[in-house]
């Protein structure tokens, strides 16, 4: 059986990645319930984040999933649900 990455780990990844990409002082600058539309993420940046998550978890993410979820918590839950139906499993570094 393939390992499933927890919602919490996906949330942490998203917090770290968004904080880095937006050049914030750290992931403590944003919360999992912060509205994604208020963060100033460009569509290009969101596409890169989604692509990196696809490569990490070996799942296909519908285009603009992050645009269609209200916050990081909801995005992480949606991504977690997608990996439940995937057969490949995450890439372990």
N, C-alpha and C positions, 0 to 999 in steps of 0.2 A: 504494500500500500504506500502511496506517495505521501510525503510529509505535507501537512497543510500549515501555512504561515498564519499565525493568529491575527485577529483584527487589530489587536494592540500593536503588534510588530508592523503591520501595514500603516497604522496611524503614525507610528514613530517615523517610519520611512518618509511618509508624506510630509510630516512636520519638518523633519531635517532637510528634505529636498527643497521644499518651498522656501524655508528660511534661507537656505544657501542661495537659491536662484534669485530671490528678491533682495539678497545682500542684507539680511536682517542680522541683529546681534546674536541670534541663536534661536533654537526652536521654542524657547520660552516666550518669544515675542508674539507667538500666535497660539491659539487654542484649537482643539479638535472640533469645537462647535462654532468657530468663526466662519461666517458666511464666505464661501469661496469667491463670490462675485465682488466682495469688498477688498480682496487681497491684491487686486491689480495684476493678476496673471494673464499674460497674453495667450492667444490661441496657439501660437507656435510653442511657447513654453509648456503649455498643457499637453500638446502633442508629444513633446520630448519626454515628459514625465510618464505619460501613458505608455509610450514605447519602451521606456526603461523598466516599467513594472511588468510589461508583457515579457520582456527578456528574462527578468528575474524570476517571475512566477511561472513562466512558460504557459501563459494563457492568452487568449485573444480578448482584448477589451474593446467594447463597442466605441466607435468614434465619439469623442466629446463626453465620455462618461463623467469626467470631472465637471463639465459644464452642467450636466443634468442632475448632479447631486448638490444638496444645499451646503454641505460643509465637509470637513475632513473625516469626521466620524461616519457620516453617511457614505462617503466615497469608499472608505476602508471596508465598511460592511458590504457594499455592493461588490467590491473586488474580491472579498472573501467568499461571497456566494458564487462568484464566477469560478474561483479555483476549486470549489466543491464539485463542479461538473467537469473539470479538466482532468485529463488522464496523464499528462506529462510530469507535473510536479515542479517545485522550485529549483532553481540553480543554486547549489551550495558552493560558496567560495572557499 
